[in-house]
Amino acid sequence: MCVRAIHEILNCRKTRRAGLKSRMSSATGRFILLSFLALLGAGNDGFAQPGTVQRKLSGASAKDIRIGVYVNVKPDCTAGTLPTIRLVKQPANGKVTIKQAKIKATNYKQCLALEVPGYVGFYRSRAGFRGEDVFTFEVVYPAGRTEVQHFTVTVGSATPTQGI
């Protein structure tokens, strides 16, 4: 089985040209998929030890900041079982939520067009908070691989970015 984190792959020119896109409800609107974690195939992925990822994000106070998109795409371009996401460490100055969404993408690996269910994670600080907040996720993929994701969010920055 091949497991890829697209936020790492996006550094490749070829993937940038692929035009990965996602659509959600009209409330959230269209956005370019910056963190699209895909699990391809079934079987043993060879990752016995938990992986650790550090992420830095920034955004405005009391506004949703997208922290990640999680899906499972099989080699035949159909949806697989979604990963389990657990909040290991709560943010001190905000709240983390996970929403279900339909993820649409084009030109991803051998899939010219696909639509699969997924999870989208958001962080929202309490009103008036400025500074850094930290929290940690544990993502368990269907084949058993575990990934620990440490997030540092800078709230109230002059130029909000998604950073993923």
PyMOL commands that set and color helices and strands:
alter all, ss='L'
color gray80, all
select helices_A, chain A and resi 6-9+13-18
alter helices_A, ss='H'
color red, helices_A
select strands_A, chain A and resi 2-5+21-23+30-32+36-40+51-59+65-70+84-89+94-108+111-125+131-140+146-155
alter strands_A, ss='S'
color yellow, strands_A
deselect
rebuild
show_as cartoon
